[in-house]
Amino acid sequence: MTAVAPVGGDAVKVWFLRPHVPYRESVASVIIAKTTITLSQALFLLMGVVAALALAVDARLVRAMLWLLLVELVGAGGFLAVQLAGVVTRGARLLERFKKLQALAAAENLDRTLQRFYRREWRRFALSVGFHLLGWIMGAFETWLFLRVLQIPASLTTALVIETLGSAVRFATFFIPGSLGALEGANTAAFAALGFGAQAGLAFSLLRRLRQVVWIALGALVLLLARARMRLAPESPA
């Protein structure tokens, strides 16, 4: 679901973790993961900008990537600052005054958990950013393989530029389900700027969408099998 609705998918993660992890830890873990993946995404885009400058691609493409990098840095930095400032508790107190929310204690616990992690567990924080960055880099290798399938002569550096631009567009258009349309337009423009032609960009986008559909289908299949196994499992004695 995160492939279709990035924000809504995070709530689903908490719901899946509910039987196994306390609410306080599950919500905090998802928030921290979202923070580190966003920071690593900004670092990944910075790598793409350096690669684009090395390839001497169209200046308009580089300028667009720089603007997207600025958006990611502001978004990631603001999200982290909000957590450190304890805005969740402040919002809960404001709503409590209007008797709209009776969860002040839970909000305070969540803020303390987040602040404690960022101040004391900086090594785990760095590891999380590093592993997410590695995941983004693997996405560049996937892009290179897809380009080979389409018989497009592109280097790994070029694949890095394409993948970083795509990830930045997905970040900026998170409110559009699956970044539908925006990602296709960005790929078309990028392929044209790189000299591969707009049609190649559209073919690449369709191939990536097909991979996305297969991935979602596999996830749905695993979920159905897991639910069936739970129903068939004998109940434990009281």
ROSE-4610 file (N, C-alpha, C; in Angstrom, 1 decimal, always signed):
// ROSE-4610
residu = [M/M/M/T/T/T/A/A/A/V/V/V/A/A/A/P/P/P/V/V/V/G/G/G/G/G/G/D/D/D/A/A/A/V/V/V/K/K/K/V/V/V/W/W/W/F/F/F/L/L/L/R/R/R/P/P/P/H/H/H/V/V/V/P/P/P/Y/Y/Y/R/R/R/E/E/E/S/S/S/V/V/V/A/A/A/S/S/S/V/V/V/I/I/I/I/I/I/A/A/A/K/K/K/T/T/T/T/T/T/I/I/I/T/T/T/L/L/L/S/S/S/Q/Q/Q/A/A/A/L/L/L/F/F/F/L/L/L/L/L/L/M/M/M/G/G/G/V/V/V/V/V/V/A/A/A/A/A/A/L/L/L/A/A/A/L/L/L/A/A/A/V/V/V/D/D/D/A/A/A/R/R/R/L/L/L/V/V/V/R/R/R/A/A/A/M/M/M/L/L/L/W/W/W/L/L/L/L/L/L/L/L/L/V/V/V/E/E/E/L/L/L/V/V/V/G/G/G/A/A/A/G/G/G/G/G/G/F/F/F/L/L/L/A/A/A/V/V/V/Q/Q/Q/L/L/L/A/A/A/G/G/G/V/V/V/V/V/V/T/T/T/R/R/R/G/G/G/A/A/A/R/R/R/L/L/L/L/L/L/E/E/E/R/R/R/F/F/F/K/K/K/K/K/K/L/L/L/Q/Q/Q/A/A/A/L/L/L/A/A/A/A/A/A/A/A/A/E/E/E/N/N/N/L/L/L/D/D/D/R/R/R/T/T/T/L/L/L/Q/Q/Q/R/R/R/F/F/F/Y/Y/Y/R/R/R/R/R/R/E/E/E/W/W/W/R/R/R/R/R/R/F/F/F/A/A/A/L/L/L/S/S/S/V/V/V/G/G/G/F/F/F/H/H/H/L/L/L/L/L/L/G/G/G/W/W/W/I/I/I/M/M/M/G/G/G/A/A/A/F/F/F/E/E/E/T/T/T/W/W/W/L/L/L/F/F/F/L/L/L/R/R/R/V/V/V/L/L/L/Q/Q/Q/I/I/I/P/P/P/A/A/A/S/S/S/L/L/L/T/T/T/T/T/T/A/A/A/L/L/L/V/V/V/I/I/I/E/E/E/T/T/T/L/L/L/G/G/G/S/S/S/A/A/A/V/V/V/R/R/R/F/F/F/A/A/A/T/T/T/F/F/F/F/F/F/I/I/I/P/P/P/G/G/G/S/S/S/L/L/L/G/G/G/A/A/A/L/L/L/E/E/E/G/G/G/A/A/A/N/N/N/T/T/T/A/A/A/A/A/A/F/F/F/A/A/A/A/A/A/L/L/L/G/G/G/F/F/F/G/G/G/A/A/A/Q/Q/Q/A/A/A/G/G/G/L/L/L/A/A/A/F/F/F/S/S/S/L/L/L/L/L/L/R/R/R/R/R/R/L/L/L/R/R/R/Q/Q/Q/V/V/V/V/V/V/W/W/W/I/I/I/A/A/A/L/L/L/G/G/G/A/A/A/L/L/L/V/V/V/L/L/L/L/L/L/L/L/L/A/A/A/R/R/R/A/A/A/R/R/R/M/M/M/R/R/R/L/L/L/A/A/A/P/P/P/E/E/E/S/S/S/P/P/P/A/A/A]
num = [1/1/1/2/2/2/3/3/3/4/4/4/5/5/5/6/6/6/7/7/7/8/8/8/9/9/9/10/10/10/11/11/11/12/12/12/13/13/13/14/14/14/15/15/15/16/16/16/17/17/17/18/18/18/19/19/19/20/20/20/21/21/21/22/22/22/23/23/23/24/24/24/25/25/25/26/26/26/27/27/27/28/28/28/29/29/29/30/30/30/31/31/31/32/32/32/33/33/33/34/34/34/35/35/35/36/36/36/37/37/37/38/38/38/39/39/39/40/40/40/41/41/41/42/42/42/43/43/43/44/44/44/45/45/45/46/46/46/47/47/47/48/48/48/49/49/49/50/50/50/51/51/51/52/52/52/53/53/53/54/54/54/55/55/55/56/56/56/57/57/57/58/58/58/59/59/59/60/60/60/61/61/61/62/62/62/63/63/63/64/64/64/65/65/65/66/66/66/67/67/67/68/68/68/69/69/69/70/70/70/71/71/71/72/72/72/73/73/73/74/74/74/75/75/75/76/76/76/77/77/77/78/78/78/79/79/79/80/80/80/81/81/81/82/82/82/83/83/83/84/84/84/85/85/85/86/86/86/87/87/87/88/88/88/89/89/89/90/90/90/91/91/91/92/92/92/93/93/93/94/94/94/95/95/95/96/96/96/97/97/97/98/98/98/99/99/99/100/100/100/101/101/101/102/102/102/103/103/103/104/104/104/105/105/105/106/106/106/107/107/107/108/108/108/109/109/109/110/110/110/111/111/111/112/112/112/113/113/113/114/114/114/115/115/115/116/116/116/117/117/117/118/118/118/119/119/119/120/120/120/121/121/121/122/122/122/123/123/123/124/124/124/125/125/125/126/126/126/127/127/127/128/128/128/129/129/129/130/130/130/131/131/131/132/132/132/133/133/133/134/134/134/135/135/135/136/136/136/137/137/137/138/138/138/139/139/139/140/140/140/141/141/141/142/142/142/143/143/143/144/144/144/145/145/145/146/146/146/147/147/147/148/148/148/149/149/149/150/150/150/151/151/151/152/152/152/153/153/153/154/154/154/155/155/155/156/156/156/157/157/157/158/158/158/159/159/159/160/160/160/161/161/161/162/162/162/163/163/163/164/164/164/165/165/165/166/166/166/167/167/167/168/168/168/169/169/169/170/170/170/171/171/171/172/172/172/173/173/173/174/174/174/175/175/175/176/176/176/177/177/177/178/178/178/179/179/179/180/180/180/181/181/181/182/182/182/183/183/183/184/184/184/185/185/185/186/186/186/187/187/187/188/188/188/189/189/189/190/190/190/191/191/191/192/192/192/193/193/193/194/194/194/195/195/195/196/196/196/197/197/197/198/198/198/199/199/199/200/200/200/201/201/201/202/202/202/203/203/203/204/204/204/205/205/205/206/206/206/207/207/207/208/208/208/209/209/209/210/210/210/211/211/211/212/212/212/213/213/213/214/214/214/215/215/215/216/216/216/217/217/217/218/218/218/219/219/219/220/220/220/221/221/221/222/222/222/223/223/223/224/224/224/225/225/225/226/226/226/227/227/227/228/228/228/229/229/229/230/230/230/231/231/231/232/232/232/233/233/233/234/234/234/235/235/235/236/236/236/237/237/237/238/238/238]
x = [+0.8/+0.0/+0.8/+2.1/+2.9/+3.3/+3.2/+3.5/+2.4/+1.2/+0.1/-0.2/-0.1/-0.4/+0.7/+1.8/+2.9/+2.5/+1.6/+1.3/+0.3/-0.7/-1.6/-1.0/+0.0/+0.7/+1.4/+1.9/+2.5/+1.5/+0.3/-0.8/-1.0/-1.0/-1.2/-0.1/+1.2/+2.3/+2.0/+1.6/+1.3/+0.2/-0.8/-1.9/-1.4/-0.5/+0.1/+0.9/+1.6/+2.5/+1.7/+0.5/-0.3/-0.3/-0.5/-0.5/+0.9/+1.9/+3.3/+4.1/+3.8/+4.6/+3.7/+4.0/+3.1/+2.9/+1.8/+1.4/+2.5/+3.0/+4.0/+5.2/+5.7/+7.0/+6.7/+5.5/+5.2/+5.1/+4.4/+4.2/+5.5/+6.3/+7.6/+8.5/+8.5/+9.4/+9.0/+7.8/+7.3/+7.7/+7.6/+7.9/+9.4/+10.2/+11.7/+12.1/+11.5/+11.8/+11.5/+10.3/+10.0/+11.0/+11.5/+12.5/+13.8/+14.3/+15.6/+15.5/+14.4/+14.3/+14.2/+13.6/+13.6/+14.9/+15.7/+17.0/+17.9/+17.8/+18.6/+18.2/+17.0/+16.5/+17.1/+17.3/+17.9/+19.4/+20.1/+21.5/+21.6/+20.6/+20.6/+20.4/+19.6/+19.4/+20.6/+21.3/+22.6/+23.6/+23.6/+24.5/+24.1/+22.8/+22.3/+22.6/+22.6/+23.0/+24.5/+25.3/+26.7/+27.0/+26.2/+26.3/+25.8/+24.8/+24.3/+25.3/+26.0/+27.0/+28.2/+28.5/+29.6/+29.3/+28.0/+27.6/+27.4/+27.4/+27.1/+25.8/+24.7/+23.4/+22.8/+21.6/+20.9/+20.9/+21.2/+21.2/+19.8/+18.8/+17.4/+17.1/+17.6/+17.4/+18.2/+19.4/+20.2/+19.5/+19.0/+18.3/+17.0/+16.3/+15.1/+15.5/+16.6/+17.0/+17.5/+18.1/+18.5/+17.3/+16.3/+15.1/+14.4/+14.4/+13.8/+14.6/+15.9/+16.8/+16.5/+16.3/+15.9/+14.6/+13.6/+12.4/+12.5/+13.3/+13.6/+14.3/+15.3/+16.0/+15.1/+14.3/+13.4/+12.4/+11.8/+10.9/+11.4/+12.6/+13.2/+13.7/+14.3/+14.7/+13.6/+12.5/+11.3/+10.7/+10.6/+10.0/+10.8/+12.1/+12.9/+12.8/+12.8/+12.7/+11.3/+10.3/+9.0/+9.0/+9.7/+9.7/+10.6/+11.7/+12.5/+11.9/+11.0/+10.3/+9.1/+8.7/+7.6/+6.2/+6.1/+4.8/+3.6/+3.8/+2.7/+2.0/+2.8/+2.2/+1.5/+2.1/+1.5/+0.2/+0.1/-1.1/-2.2/-1.8/-2.7/-3.3/-2.4/-2.9/-3.8/-3.6/-4.5/-5.9/-5.9/-7.1/-7.9/-7.1/-7.7/-8.5/-8.0/-8.7/-10.1/-10.3/-11.6/-12.3/-11.7/-12.3/-12.5/-11.5/-11.6/-10.7/-9.8/-8.9/-8.5/-8.6/-8.3/-7.1/-6.1/-4.9/-3.6/-3.6/-2.5/-1.3/-1.6/-0.5/+0.2/-0.6/+0.0/+0.8/+0.4/+1.2/+2.5/+2.4/+3.7/+4.6/+4.1/+5.0/+5.6/+4.9/+5.4/+6.5/+6.3/+7.3/+8.6/+8.4/+9.6/+10.4/+9.6/+10.3/+11.1/+10.5/+11.2/+12.4/+12.3/+13.4/+14.5/+14.1/+15.2/+16.0/+15.3/+16.0/+17.0/+16.5/+17.4/+18.6/+18.4/+19.5/+20.5/+20.0/+20.8/+21.2/+20.4/+20.6/+21.1/+22.0/+22.4/+23.1/+23.8/+24.4/+23.3/+22.3/+21.2/+20.5/+20.4/+19.9/+20.7/+22.0/+22.9/+22.9/+22.8/+22.7/+21.4/+20.3/+19.0/+19.1/+19.7/+19.9/+20.8/+21.9/+22.8/+22.2/+21.4/+20.7/+19.7/+18.9/+18.0/+18.7/+19.8/+20.6/+21.0/+21.5/+21.8/+20.7/+19.5/+18.3/+18.0/+18.2/+18.0/+19.0/+20.3/+21.3/+21.0/+20.4/+20.0/+18.9/+18.1/+17.1/+17.7/+18.9/+19.6/+20.1/+20.5/+20.9/+19.7/+18.6/+17.4/+17.0/+17.2/+16.9/+17.9/+19.1/+20.1/+19.7/+19.2/+18.8/+17.6/+16.7/+15.5/+15.9/+16.9/+17.4/+18.0/+18.7/+19.3/+18.2/+17.1/+16.0/+15.4/+15.3/+14.8/+15.8/+17.0/+18.1/+18.5/+18.5/+18.9/+20.4/+21.3/+22.7/+23.0/+22.9/+23.1/+24.0/+24.8/+25.8/+25.1/+25.8/+25.3/+25.1/+26.0/+25.9/+24.6/+24.3/+23.0/+21.8/+21.9/+20.8/+20.6/+21.7/+21.6/+20.9/+21.2/+20.5/+19.0/+18.6/+17.2/+16.5/+17.1/+16.5/+16.4/+17.4/+17.3/+16.2/+16.1/+15.1/+13.7/+13.5/+12.2/+11.9/+12.8/+12.6/+12.2/+12.8/+12.5/+11.1/+10.8/+9.4/+8.4/+8.6/+7.7/+7.6/+8.7/+8.6/+7.8/+8.0/+7.3/+5.8/+5.5/+4.1/+3.4/+3.8/+3.3/+1.8/+1.2/-0.3/-1.0/-0.3/-0.9/-0.7/-1.8/-1.6/-0.7/+0.4/+1.4/+2.1/+2.0/+2.6/+2.2/+1.0/+0.5/+0.5/+1.1/+1.2/+2.4/+2.6/+3.8/+5.1/+5.2/+6.4/+6.6/+5.5/+5.7/+6.2/+5.6/+6.1/+7.5/+8.0/+9.4/+10.3/+9.9/+10.8/+10.9/+9.7/+9.8/+10.7/+10.6/+11.5/+12.9/+13.2/+14.6/+15.2/+14.5/+15.0/+15.3/+14.4/+14.6/+15.9/+16.1/+17.2/+18.5/+18.4/+19.6/+19.9/+19.0/+19.3/+18.7/+17.8/+17.2/+15.9/+15.3/+14.0/+12.8/+11.8/+10.6/+9.9/+9.9/+9.2/+9.9/+11.2/+12.0/+11.6/+11.4/+11.0/+9.7/+8.7/+7.4/+7.4/+8.2/+8.4/+9.0/+10.0/+10.6/+9.6/+8.8/+7.8/+6.7/+6.3/+5.3/+5.9/+7.2/+7.9/+8.0/+8.3/+8.4/+7.0/+6.0/+4.6/+4.2/+4.6/+4.4/+5.1/+6.3/+7.0/+6.3/+5.8/+5.0/+3.8/+3.1/+1.8/+2.2/+3.2/+3.7/+4.0/+4.7/+5.2/+3.9/+3.0/+1.8/+1.0/+0.9/+0.2/+0.8/+2.2/+2.9/+2.6/+2.6/+2.3/+0.9/-0.1/-1.5/-1.6/-0.9/-0.9/-0.3/+0.8/+1.4/+0.4/-0.3/-1.2/-2.4/-2.9/-4.0/-3.6/-2.4/-1.9/-1.7/-1.2/-1.0/-2.4/-3.4/-4.7/-5.3/-5.1/-5.6/-4.9/-3.7/-2.9/-3.4/-3.7/-4.2/-5.5/-6.4/-7.7/-7.7/-6.7/-6.6/-5.8/-5.1/-4.3/-5.2/-4.9/-5.7/-5.6/-6.7/-6.7/-6.0/-5.2/-4.4/-5.3/-5.1/-5.9/-5.8/-6.9/-7.0/-6.1]
y = [-1.2/+0.0/+1.3/+1.2/+2.4/+2.8/+1.9/+2.2/+3.1/+3.0/+3.7/+4.9/+4.8/+5.9/+5.9/+6.7/+6.7/+7.0/+8.0/+8.4/+7.4/+7.0/+6.0/+4.7/+4.3/+3.1/+3.0/+4.1/+4.1/+3.8/+4.2/+3.9/+2.4/+1.8/+0.4/-0.4/+0.1/-0.6/-0.7/+0.4/+0.4/-0.6/-0.7/-1.6/-3.0/-3.3/-4.7/-5.0/-4.0/-4.3/-4.4/-4.0/-3.9/-5.2/-6.4/-7.6/-8.0/-7.4/-7.9/-6.8/-5.5/-4.4/-3.4/-3.0/-2.0/-0.8/-0.1/+1.0/+2.1/+2.4/+3.5/+3.2/+2.0/+1.7/+1.6/+1.0/+0.8/+2.2/+3.1/+4.4/+5.1/+5.1/+5.8/+5.2/+3.8/+3.2/+3.6/+3.7/+4.1/+5.6/+6.4/+7.8/+8.0/+7.3/+7.3/+6.8/+5.7/+5.1/+6.1/+6.8/+7.8/+8.9/+9.3/+10.4/+10.0/+8.8/+8.3/+8.1/+7.5/+7.3/+8.6/+9.6/+10.9/+11.6/+11.5/+12.0/+11.3/+10.0/+9.2/+9.5/+9.8/+10.2/+11.5/+12.4/+13.7/+13.4/+12.6/+12.3/+11.6/+10.7/+10.0/+11.0/+12.0/+13.0/+13.8/+14.1/+14.9/+14.1/+12.8/+11.9/+12.1/+12.1/+12.3/+13.6/+14.6/+16.0/+16.0/+15.4/+15.3/+14.5/+13.4/+12.6/+13.3/+14.1/+14.9/+16.0/+16.6/+17.6/+16.9/+15.7/+15.0/+14.6/+14.3/+13.9/+15.2/+16.3/+17.6/+17.5/+17.1/+17.0/+18.4/+18.5/+19.7/+20.5/+21.8/+22.6/+22.7/+22.6/+22.7/+21.5/+20.3/+19.1/+19.2/+19.7/+19.9/+20.9/+22.0/+23.0/+22.4/+21.6/+21.0/+20.1/+19.3/+18.4/+19.2/+20.4/+21.2/+21.7/+22.1/+22.6/+21.5/+20.3/+19.2/+18.8/+18.9/+18.7/+19.7/+20.9/+21.9/+21.6/+21.1/+20.7/+19.5/+18.6/+17.4/+17.8/+18.7/+19.1/+19.8/+20.7/+21.5/+20.5/+19.6/+18.7/+17.8/+17.2/+16.3/+17.0/+18.2/+19.0/+19.4/+19.9/+20.3/+19.2/+18.0/+16.8/+16.4/+16.5/+16.1/+17.2/+18.5/+19.6/+19.5/+19.1/+19.0/+17.9/+16.8/+15.7/+16.1/+16.8/+17.2/+18.3/+19.1/+20.2/+19.7/+18.4/+17.9/+18.5/+18.7/+19.3/+18.4/+17.1/+16.2/+16.5/+16.7/+17.0/+18.4/+19.3/+20.7/+20.6/+19.9/+19.7/+19.0/+18.0/+17.3/+18.2/+19.0/+20.0/+21.0/+21.4/+22.4/+21.8/+20.6/+19.9/+19.5/+19.2/+18.8/+20.0/+21.2/+22.4/+22.5/+22.0/+22.0/+20.7/+19.9/+18.6/+17.7/+17.9/+17.1/+15.9/+15.8/+14.7/+14.4/+13.1/+12.7/+11.7/+12.1/+11.2/+12.0/+12.9/+13.7/+12.9/+11.9/+11.1/+10.3/+9.8/+9.0/+9.9/+11.1/+12.1/+12.4/+12.6/+12.9/+11.7/+10.5/+9.3/+9.2/+9.5/+9.4/+10.4/+11.7/+12.7/+12.3/+11.8/+11.4/+10.3/+9.3/+8.2/+8.7/+9.6/+10.1/+10.9/+11.8/+12.7/+11.9/+10.8/+10.0/+9.3/+8.8/+8.1/+9.0/+10.2/+11.0/+11.6/+11.7/+12.2/+11.1/+9.9/+8.8/+7.7/+7.5/+6.4/+6.9/+7.8/+8.4/+7.4/+6.4/+5.4/+4.6/+4.2/+3.5/+4.4/+5.6/+6.6/+6.6/+6.7/+6.8/+5.5/+4.3/+3.0/+3.0/+3.5/+3.5/+4.3/+5.5/+6.3/+5.6/+5.0/+4.3/+3.2/+2.3/+1.2/+1.7/+2.7/+3.3/+3.8/+4.5/+5.0/+3.8/+2.7/+1.6/+1.0/+1.1/+0.7/+1.6/+2.9/+3.8/+3.5/+3.2/+2.9/+1.6/+0.6/-0.6/-0.3/+0.7/+1.2/+1.7/+2.3/+2.8/+1.6/+0.5/-0.7/-1.3/-1.3/-1.8/-1.0/+0.3/+1.2/+0.8/+0.6/+0.2/-1.1/-2.1/-3.4/-3.2/-2.3/-2.1/-1.4/-0.5/+0.1/-0.9/-1.9/-2.9/-3.8/-4.0/-4.8/-4.0/-2.7/-1.9/-1.6/-2.2/-2.0/-0.5/+0.2/+1.6/+1.6/+2.1/+2.1/+3.2/+2.8/+3.8/+3.3/+4.2/+3.8/+3.8/+3.3/+3.3/+4.7/+5.6/+7.0/+7.6/+7.3/+7.8/+7.2/+5.9/+5.3/+5.9/+6.3/+7.0/+8.3/+9.1/+10.4/+10.1/+9.1/+8.8/+8.4/+7.6/+7.1/+8.1/+9.0/+10.0/+11.0/+11.4/+12.3/+11.7/+10.4/+9.8/+9.7/+9.4/+9.4/+10.8/+11.8/+13.2/+13.6/+13.2/+13.5/+12.8/+11.5/+10.8/+11.5/+12.0/+12.7/+14.0/+14.8/+16.0/+15.8/+14.7/+14.4/+13.3/+13.3/+12.2/+12.2/+13.4/+13.5/+13.0/+12.6/+12.0/+10.5/+9.7/+8.2/+7.6/+7.1/+6.5/+7.5/+8.8/+9.8/+9.6/+9.2/+8.8/+10.1/+10.0/+11.1/+12.0/+12.4/+13.2/+12.4/+11.2/+10.4/+10.1/+9.8/+9.5/+10.8/+11.9/+13.2/+13.5/+13.2/+13.5/+12.6/+11.3/+10.3/+10.7/+11.1/+11.5/+12.7/+13.7/+14.8/+14.5/+13.6/+13.2/+12.5/+11.5/+10.7/+11.6/+12.6/+13.5/+14.3/+14.8/+15.6/+14.8/+13.5/+12.6/+12.1/+12.4/+12.0/+10.7/+10.1/+8.8/+8.9/+10.1/+10.3/+10.1/+10.8/+10.8/+9.5/+8.8/+7.5/+6.5/+6.5/+5.6/+5.9/+7.1/+7.5/+6.9/+7.0/+6.4/+4.9/+4.2/+2.8/+2.4/+3.1/+2.8/+3.0/+4.0/+4.3/+3.1/+2.6/+1.5/+0.3/+0.0/-1.2/-1.1/+0.1/+0.3/+0.1/+0.6/+0.4/-1.1/-1.8/-3.3/-3.9/-3.6/-4.1/-3.8/-2.6/-2.1/-3.0/-3.3/-4.1/-5.5/-6.0/-7.4/-7.4/-6.4/-6.3/-6.2/-5.4/-5.2/-6.6/-7.2/-8.5/-9.6/-9.6/-10.5/-10.2/-9.0/-8.6/-9.0/-8.8/-9.2/-10.7/-11.4/-12.9/-13.4/-12.8/-13.1/-12.8/-11.7/-11.3/-12.3/-12.7/-13.7/-15.0/-15.5/-16.7/-16.7/-15.5/-15.4/-15.4/-14.8/-14.8/-16.1/-16.9/-18.2/-19.1/-18.9/-19.7/-19.5/-18.2/-17.8/-18.5/-18.5/-19.1/-20.6/-21.2/-22.7/-23.1/-22.2/-22.6/-22.9/-24.0/-24.3/-23.3/-23.0/-22.0/-22.6/-21.7/-22.1/-22.2/-23.2/-23.4/-22.2/-21.9/-20.7/-20.9]
z = [+0.0/+0.0/+0.0/+0.5/+0.5/-0.9/-1.8/-3.2/-3.8/-3.3/-3.8/-2.9/-1.6/-0.7/+0.4/+0.2/+1.1/+2.5/+2.7/+4.1/+4.7/+4.0/+4.5/+4.8/+4.0/+4.2/+5.6/+6.1/+7.4/+8.5/+8.4/+9.4/+9.3/+8.1/+8.0/+8.6/+8.6/+9.3/+10.8/+11.3/+12.8/+13.1/+12.2/+12.4/+12.4/+11.4/+11.4/+12.6/+13.1/+14.3/+15.6/+15.6/+16.8/+17.6/+17.1/+17.9/+18.5/+17.9/+18.3/+19.1/+18.8/+19.4/+20.1/+21.3/+22.0/+21.1/+21.2/+20.4/+20.5/+21.7/+21.8/+21.0/+21.0/+20.3/+18.8/+18.4/+17.0/+16.3/+16.9/+16.3/+16.2/+17.2/+17.2/+16.2/+16.0/+15.1/+13.6/+13.4/+12.0/+11.7/+12.7/+12.5/+12.3/+13.1/+13.0/+11.6/+11.2/+9.9/+8.8/+8.9/+7.9/+7.9/+9.0/+9.1/+8.4/+8.8/+8.3/+6.8/+6.3/+4.9/+4.1/+4.7/+4.0/+4.0/+5.1/+5.1/+4.1/+4.1/+3.1/+1.7/+1.5/+0.1/-0.3/+0.6/+0.3/-0.1/+0.7/+0.4/-1.0/-1.3/-2.6/-3.7/-3.5/-4.6/-4.8/-3.7/-3.8/-4.6/-4.5/-5.3/-6.8/-7.0/-8.4/-9.0/-8.2/-8.7/-9.1/-8.2/-8.6/-9.8/-10.0/-11.2/-12.4/-12.3/-13.4/-13.8/-12.9/-13.2/-13.9/-13.4/-14.1/-15.5/-15.8/-17.1/-18.0/-17.4/-18.1/-18.9/-18.2/-18.8/-18.9/-19.5/-19.7/-18.4/-18.4/-17.2/-16.6/-17.4/-16.8/-16.0/-16.3/-15.5/-14.2/-14.3/-13.0/-12.1/-12.7/-11.9/-11.2/-12.0/-11.4/-10.2/-10.4/-9.3/-8.1/-8.3/-7.2/-6.4/-7.1/-6.5/-5.7/-6.2/-5.5/-4.3/-4.4/-3.3/-2.1/-2.5/-1.5/-0.8/-1.6/-1.0/+0.0/-0.4/+0.4/+1.7/+1.6/+2.8/+3.8/+3.2/+4.1/+4.7/+4.0/+4.5/+5.5/+5.3/+6.2/+7.5/+7.3/+8.5/+9.3/+8.7/+9.4/+10.2/+9.5/+10.2/+11.4/+11.3/+12.5/+13.6/+13.2/+14.2/+14.9/+14.2/+14.9/+15.9/+15.7/+16.6/+17.9/+17.6/+18.7/+19.6/+19.0/+19.7/+20.5/+20.3/+21.1/+20.6/+19.3/+18.8/+19.0/+19.1/+19.3/+20.6/+21.7/+23.0/+23.0/+22.3/+22.3/+21.5/+20.5/+19.8/+20.6/+21.3/+22.2/+23.3/+23.9/+24.9/+24.4/+23.1/+22.5/+22.2/+21.7/+21.5/+22.7/+23.8/+25.1/+25.7/+25.4/+25.9/+25.3/+24.1/+23.5/+23.6/+24.5/+24.8/+23.5/+22.6/+21.4/+21.4/+22.4/+22.4/+23.9/+24.2/+25.6/+25.6/+24.9/+24.8/+25.0/+26.0/+26.3/+26.8/+27.6/+28.2/+27.1/+26.1/+25.0/+24.2/+23.9/+23.1/+23.8/+25.1/+25.9/+25.9/+26.0/+25.9/+24.6/+23.5/+22.2/+22.0/+22.4/+22.3/+23.1/+24.3/+25.1/+24.4/+23.8/+23.1/+21.9/+21.1/+20.0/+20.4/+21.4/+21.8/+22.4/+23.2/+23.8/+22.7/+21.7/+20.6/+19.9/+19.5/+18.7/+19.5/+20.8/+21.7/+22.1/+22.3/+22.8/+21.8/+20.9/+19.9/+18.6/+18.6/+17.3/+16.4/+17.0/+16.2/+15.4/+16.1/+15.4/+14.4/+14.7/+13.7/+12.5/+12.6/+11.5/+10.7/+11.4/+10.7/+9.9/+10.4/+9.7/+8.4/+8.6/+7.4/+6.4/+6.8/+5.9/+5.2/+5.9/+5.2/+4.3/+4.6/+3.7/+2.4/+2.6/+1.5/+0.6/+1.2/+0.4/-0.4/+0.2/-0.5/-1.7/-1.6/-2.7/-3.8/-3.4/-4.4/-5.2/-4.5/-5.1/-6.2/-5.9/-6.9/-8.1/-8.0/-9.2/-10.0/-9.4/-10.1/-10.8/-10.1/-10.8/-12.0/-11.9/-13.1/-14.2/-13.9/-14.9/-15.6/-14.8/-15.4/-16.3/-15.9/-16.7/-18.1/-18.0/-19.2/-20.1/-19.6/-20.4/-21.0/-20.3/-20.9/-22.0/-21.9/-23.0/-24.1/-23.9/-24.9/-25.1/-24.0/-23.9/-23.4/-24.2/-23.8/-22.8/-21.5/-20.4/-19.4/-18.8/-17.8/-16.4/-15.5/-14.1/-13.6/-14.0/-13.6/-14.2/-15.4/-16.0/-15.3/-15.0/-14.2/-12.9/-12.3/-11.0/-11.1/-12.1/-12.4/-12.5/-13.3/-13.6/-12.3/-11.5/-10.3/-9.3/-9.1/-8.1/-8.4/-9.7/-10.1/-9.9/-10.2/-9.9/-8.4/-7.6/-6.2/-5.6/-6.2/-5.7/-6.2/-7.4/-7.8/-7.0/-6.6/-5.8/-4.4/-3.9/-2.6/-2.7/-3.8/-4.0/-4.3/-4.8/-5.2/-4.4/-3.1/-2.2/-2.1/-2.3/-2.2/-3.4/-4.4/-5.6/-5.5/-5.5/-5.3/-6.4/-5.9/-6.8/-7.7/-7.4/-8.2/-9.7/-9.9/-11.2/-12.1/-13.2/-14.2/-13.9/-12.7/-12.4/-12.7/-12.2/-12.4/-13.9/-14.6/-16.1/-16.8/-16.4/-17.1/-16.8/-15.5/-15.1/-15.9/-16.0/-16.7/-18.2/-18.8/-20.2/-20.4/-19.6/-19.7/-19.5/-18.5/-18.2/-19.3/-19.9/-21.0/-22.2/-22.4/-23.5/-23.3/-22.1/-21.8/-21.8/-21.6/-21.6/-23.0/-24.0/-25.3/-25.7/-24.9/-25.2/-25.9/-25.8/-26.4/-25.4/-25.6/-24.7/-24.7/-25.9/-26.0/-25.1/-25.0/-24.1/-22.7/-22.3/-21.0/-20.6/-21.6/-21.3/-21.2/-22.1/-22.0/-20.6/-20.2/-18.9/-17.8/-17.8/-16.8/-16.7/-17.9/-17.9/-17.4/-17.6/-17.1/-15.6/-15.1/-13.6/-13.0/-13.6/-13.1/-13.1/-14.1/-14.1/-12.9/-12.7/-11.5/-10.2/-10.1/-8.9/-8.7/-9.8/-9.7/-9.3/-9.8/-9.4/-7.9/-7.5/-6.1/-5.1/-5.5/-4.7/-4.7/-5.8/-5.9/-5.0/-5.0/-4.1/-2.6/-2.3/-0.9/-0.5/-1.4/-1.1/-1.0/-1.8/-1.7/-0.4/+0.1/+1.4/+2.5/+2.4/+3.4/+3.5/+2.3/+2.3/+2.9/+2.5/+3.0/+4.6/+5.0/+6.5/+7.2/+6.7/+7.3/+7.3/+6.2/+6.1/+7.1/+7.3/+8.3/+9.7/+10.0/+11.3/+11.6/+10.6/+10.8/+11.0/+10.3/+10.4/+11.7/+12.3/+13.4/+14.6/+15.4/+16.5/+17.6/+18.3/+19.4/+20.6/+21.2/+22.3/+23.5/+24.4/+25.6/+26.5/+27.2/+28.1/+29.3]
